Amino acid sequence: MLGSEGGVGAVAYRAKSRARPGFRSSERSGCGRQSLSSGPLVRRSTTIEYRYLGNSGLQVSALSFGAWVTFGQQIDDDTARALMRRAYDGGVNFFDNAEVYAAGKAEEAMGRVLAKEQWPRDSYCVSTKLFWGGDGPNQRGLSRKHIVEGTDKALRRLQVDYVDLIFCHRPDVNTPIEETVRAMNHVIDQGKAFYWGTSEWSAQELTEAHEIARRERLIPPLMEQPQYNMFWRDRFEVEYAPLYERYGLGTTIWSPLAGGLLTGKYNDGMPDGTRATMPEMEPFKERFVSDRASRNIEKVRQLVPIAEELEYSLAQLALAWCLENEHVSTVIMGASRVEQLDDNFGALEVAARLDDDVMERIEEVLDNRPAGAPDFR
């Protein structure tokens, strides 16, 4: 059984050792955090890990914080500020957003927090994603017009002079990829963004973007923001596998808890007031109420004894599982309460205890490891 669309054809890429190059741990502090060591990774409750974003020199915290669903609609500004402050004080240096989140209100809410906190601008990274900027014909998609104008609007909402990362939120079949590559190159040349990337682009589309950039001596996409979790694996582990080494692709993964399914809160039915009941989650309804959802929930129940044995929560186990993939640059957390973030930070400690035996027990429960390449000899 496969965890996502069903693609096969390559060996799953997962970490074999915790002493991996390119990862650093740093003491938790309020701002201006600096890496202390380039040696083997050590995870403690007082440290957070920083990873290089792809083949760039930019370091992002292994756990980051995003505004999807919550900011601008589910929570007020005071809660948003408390969450971002908790994340920042915990060592998070990357905050993710998009023009479509709450129709721009999520960026406005994050911008108000950034304006109030006045953290040193070089102590954090912030992103936006462009595609759905409005209902007009040129307010969506990846045309040069929308990319340039959408960037300016996002900067005003976020109250920053530039974003560190800017993403093409989805591929645009109606705009030539070369036009998009040139537009993103222009935005970076103008100093409005430092790095650009994609979200849910196919490996073929990413390859085309890189080849165009190479041919035209433009800046290629550095990172992808794909969905990745215990139940959604194939694109990340199979389709993108050649791109990690070929292009040094970085990743900022979303939905590591499968919309909350991997927290265990749906094990006994659909509770009121959760993300799954919000209108914005309608496209993802199948993951909560379907035959497939029922099978996944049963797997979550079987993961409970593993989490209990480690003396950590299911959410921490699921986040740690994502962190164990060496191609994950950062895991984007989402939360509506500070207590949820407190729990999520425990994933850094869990990851230190996910040895080969534990990982294999998890695989036996999931039963969805992507298949390797067929041997026709």
Residue pairs with C-beta under 8 A, 6 or more apart in sequence:
1 367
1 368
2 8
2 233
2 234
2 368
2 370
3 230
3 231
3 232
3 233
3 234
3 366
3 368
3 370
4 227
4 231
4 232
4 233
4 234
4 235
5 234
5 235
6 234
7 234
7 235
7 238
7 239
7 370
8 234
8 238
8 370
8 371
9 238
9 371
9 373
9 374
10 237
10 238
10 241
10 242
10 370
10 372
10 373
11 241
11 372
11 373
12 233
12 237
12 238
12 241
12 369
12 370
12 372
13 237
13 241
13 244
13 325
13 326
13 327
14 237
14 324
14 325
14 326
14 359
15 324
15 325
15 326
16 326
18 40
18 41
18 351
18 352
19 39
19 40
19 41
20 41
20 326
22 51
22 52
23 41
23 49
23 50
23 51
23 52
23 62
24 35
24 36
24 37
24 38
24 41
24 49
24 50
24 51
24 59
25 35
25 36
25 37
25 41
25 42
25 43
25 44
25 47
25 48
25 49
25 50
26 33
26 34
26 35
26 36
26 47
26 48
26 49
26 50
26 91
27 33
27 36
27 46
27 47
28 46
28 47
28 48
28 89
28 90
28 91
29 91
30 88
30 89
31 88
31 119
31 120
31 123
32 120
32 122
32 123
33 50
33 91
33 93
33 123
35 50
35 59
41 49
43 49
43 348
43 349
43 351
43 352
44 348
44 349
45 346
45 348
45 349
47 91
47 348
48 61
48 62
48 63
48 90
48 91
48 92
48 345
48 348
49 61
49 62
49 323
49 348
50 59
50 60
50 61
50 62
50 93
51 59
51 60
51 61
51 62
51 328
51 329
51 330
52 58
52 59
52 250
52 329
53 59
53 60
53 165
53 195
53 222
53 223
53 250
53 252
53 329
53 330
54 222
54 223
54 247
54 248
54 249
54 250
54 251
54 329
55 222
55 247
55 248
55 250
56 195
56 222
56 248
56 250
58 125
58 164
58 194
58 195
59 93
60 93
60 94
60 125
60 252
60 329
60 330
61 91
61 92
61 93
61 94
61 330
62 323
62 328
62 330
62 331
62 348
63 90
63 91
63 92
63 319
63 323
63 330
63 331
63 333
63 344
63 345
63 347
63 348
64 87
64 92
64 93
64 94
64 95
64 96
64 252
64 330
64 331
64 332
64 333
65 83
65 84
65 87
65 92
65 94
65 95
65 96
65 332
65 333
65 334
65 335
65 341
66 95
66 96
66 97
66 254
66 332
66 333
66 334
67 80
67 95
67 96
67 97
67 98
67 101
67 106
67 107
67 109
67 110
67 334
68 96
68 98
68 101
68 106
68 254
68 334
69 101
69 275
69 278
69 280
69 281
69 334
70 80
70 83
70 106
70 334
70 335
70 336
71 80
71 97
71 101
71 102
71 105
71 106
71 109
71 110
72 101
72 102
72 103
72 104
72 105
72 106
72 107
72 108
72 109
73 102
73 105
73 106
73 278
73 280
74 275
74 278
74 336
75 83
75 336
77 109
77 112
77 113
79 336
79 337
80 109
80 110
80 112
80 113
81 112
81 113
81 116
81 117
82 338
83 335
83 336
83 337
83 338
83 341
84 95
84 110
84 113
84 114
84 117
85 117
86 338
86 341
86 342
87 95
87 333
87 341
88 117
88 119
88 124
90 341
90 345
92 124
93 123
93 124
93 125
94 124
94 125
94 126
94 127
94 164
94 165
94 252
94 330
95 110
95 124
95 125
95 126
95 127
96 126
96 127
96 225
96 252
96 254
96 332
97 106
97 107
97 110
97 126
97 127
97 128
97 129
97 154
97 158
98 106
98 107
98 127
98 128
98 129
98 130
98 167
98 169
99 107
99 128
99 129
99 130
99 131
99 132
99 133
99 150
99 153
99 154
99 157
99 169
100 129
100 131
100 132
100 133
100 169
101 107
102 109
104 133
104 153
104 157
107 128
107 154
107 157
107 158
108 157
110 126
110 158
111 157
111 158
111 159
111 160
112 159
114 126
114 158
114 159
114 160
115 159
121 160
125 164
125 165
126 158
126 160
126 163
126 164
126 165
127 163
127 164
127 165
127 166
127 167
127 252
128 151
128 154
128 158
128 163
128 165
128 166
128 167
129 166
129 167
129 168
129 169
129 199
129 225
130 142
130 146
130 147
130 150
130 151
130 154
130 166
130 167
130 168
130 169
131 140
131 141
131 142
131 168
131 169
131 170
131 172
132 140
132 169
133 139
133 140
133 146
133 149
133 150
133 153
134 140
138 145
138 146
139 146
139 150
140 146
141 172
141 174
141 175
142 168
142 171
142 172
142 175
142 179
142 180
142 183
143 172
143 175
143 179
143 180
143 183
144 179
144 180
144 182
144 183
144 186
147 180
147 183
147 184
147 187
148 183
148 186
148 187
151 163
151 166
151 187
151 192
151 193
152 192
154 163
155 161
155 162
155 163
155 192
161 191
162 191
162 192
162 193
162 194
163 192
163 193
163 194
164 193
164 194
164 195
165 193
165 194
165 195
165 196
165 197
165 223
165 252
166 184
166 187
166 192
166 193
166 195
166 196
166 197
167 196
167 197
167 198
167 199
167 223
167 225
168 180
168 184
168 196
168 197
168 198
168 199
168 201
168 221
169 199
169 200
170 199
170 200
170 201
171 198
171 200
171 201
171 202
171 205
172 180
177 205
177 208
177 209
177 212
178 212
178 216
180 209
181 209
181 212
181 213
181 216
181 218
181 220
182 216
182 218
184 193
184 196
184 219
184 221
185 213
185 218
185 219
187 193
187 196
188 194
188 195
188 196
188 219
195 222
195 223
196 219
196 221
196 222
197 221
197 222
197 223
197 224
197 225
197 250
197 252
198 205
198 206
198 209
198 221
198 223
198 224
198 225
199 224
199 225
199 226
199 254
200 224
200 225
200 226
200 227
201 209
201 221
201 224
202 239
203 239
203 240
203 242
203 243
206 221
206 224
206 240
206 243
206 247
206 249
207 243
209 220
209 221
210 220
210 221
210 247
212 218
213 219
213 220
213 221
214 220
220 247
222 248
222 249
222 250
223 249
223 250
223 251
223 252
223 329
224 240
224 249
224 250
224 251
224 252
225 251
225 252
225 253
225 254
225 332
226 235
226 236
226 240
226 251
226 253
226 254
227 235
227 236
227 253
227 254
227 255
228 235
228 236
228 251
228 253
228 254
228 255
228 256
228 322
228 325
228 328
229 253
229 255
229 256
229 257
229 258
229 262
229 318
229 322
230 258
230 262
230 299
230 318
230 321
230 362
230 366
231 258
231 261
231 262
231 287
231 296
231 299
231 366
231 368
232 255
232 258
233 368
233 369
233 370
234 370
236 251
236 253
236 325
236 327
237 325
237 370
238 370
240 249
240 251
240 327
243 249
244 327
249 327
250 329
251 327
251 328
251 329
251 330
252 329
252 330
252 332
253 322
253 328
253 330
253 331
253 332
254 332
256 262
256 318
256 319
256 322
256 331
256 332
256 333
257 263
257 315
257 318
257 319
258 287
258 296
258 318
259 275
259 276
259 281
259 284
259 287
259 288
260 266
260 274
260 275
260 276
261 287
261 288
261 293
261 296
261 297
261 300
262 300
262 303
262 314
262 315
262 318
263 313
263 314
263 315
263 318
264 300
264 301
264 304
264 314
264 315
265 271
265 274
266 274
266 276
266 288
266 297
266 300
267 297
267 300
267 301
270 276
270 277
270 288
270 289
275 281
276 284
276 285
276 288
281 288
286 292
286 293
287 293
287 296
299 365
299 366
299 367
300 314
302 365
303 314
303 317
303 362
303 365
304 314
306 317
306 358
306 361
306 362
306 365
307 313
307 314
307 316
307 317
310 317
310 350
310 353
310 358
312 320
312 346
312 347
312 349
312 350
313 343
313 346
315 340
315 343
315 344
315 347
316 343
316 344
316 346
316 347
316 349
316 350
317 347
317 350
317 362
319 331
319 333
319 344
319 347
319 350
320 347
320 348
320 350
320 351
320 354
321 354
321 359
321 362
322 328
322 331
323 331
323 347
323 348
323 351
324 351
324 354
324 359
331 347
333 341
333 344
335 341
335 344
363 369
